């Protein structure tokens, strides 16, 4: 609270008491505003209409705060938190601390303007006009502009043979404050939705050529480029049958189109992007396919070495300028690790009625996995978990082994001792 000691000289007791009460009121009102704005960014507090307005300003932009005051003004004092920002009194205009050189105070309206905003200027702003603390406070948040978003399709292998896929509105939202997402179809209206949008492969979706997304925060709106609908049928295109092909991470992918006859032109595409082309004796590889790809100009076969997930997706080929009726939906997956038979519960013993054996192993990024258990020397496909009963049949089995299999590898466990095994008695 401001001291009144220097003001005692020449004043009556009633004047000093009035001044002290005014200062107490201003202090209480300021703290009430502070609590109000801290509790909720946009609200009205109490019966007196004390309000807190949440204002957003762009990093590097200009903040303008205009108090709702009308009438003659002879004194203005702006505060940032508890610190002085700008003051005008008796024709003298002062700016304080970091507000010097970037701030303008309009002495006719009380409006405060701050240029080149940074996060240092975030916080609660209050204003006194004619020595009266105004009931309107401003909770200022300094946020960043949004970057241009991009519609990303997941999985990358999504194609006309998929049942559904997810479109994601991806963009940098770091420090951008509250962000909302909207989508439109072709040139339609923007509809606010979630960041991720699931689309189904049905007749309604097939009629849509492109999807676009929009990101919006309180200072800017950014739109993506249109993204080709993976389910939209291209007019005049050849009906293509897509084969699902699996390739091992780090392995080699070989795609051989069923073509016969003389070849004078070959063009392979990965999605909508060019991968490799041969025409009139000239061979070209594009983008990430340079240095790892070989195109057989006699058969049209494509070979890609050192496969990574970047190479997953739909591959199509044109031979002699004619799209071929066979496409390849490629998924790049990991090899399986060696599994282990795990007994549950660990306390399972000859006194238990049953227990469960589990074929445990790392299947991260391994694609579809099947499980088999060895029985009478033969592998029998079953579930990952196998329940065994403590009966005469089970007691004759000495060990259990399991196998995990995916499209690029097969791995077997070591034999696991049967907890119910009993040696056959030879008799007396």
Helices and strands as residue ranges (DSSP letters): G 5-7, H 13-39, E 43-45, E 50-58, E 63-65, E 75-80, E 83-89, E 92-95, G 97-99, E 103-105, E 112-114, G 119-121, E 123-129, E 132-133, E 136-143, E 150-154, E 164-170, E 180-185, E 191-193, E 196-200, H 203-206, E 210-217, E 220-223, E 227-228, E 241-248, E 253-255, E 265-270, E 273-279, E 282-285, G 287-289, E 293-295, E 302-304, G 309-311, E 313-319, E 322-323, E 326-333, E 340-344, E 354-360, E 370-375, E 378-382, E 385-389, H 392-395, E 399-400, E 402-406, E 409-412, E 416-417
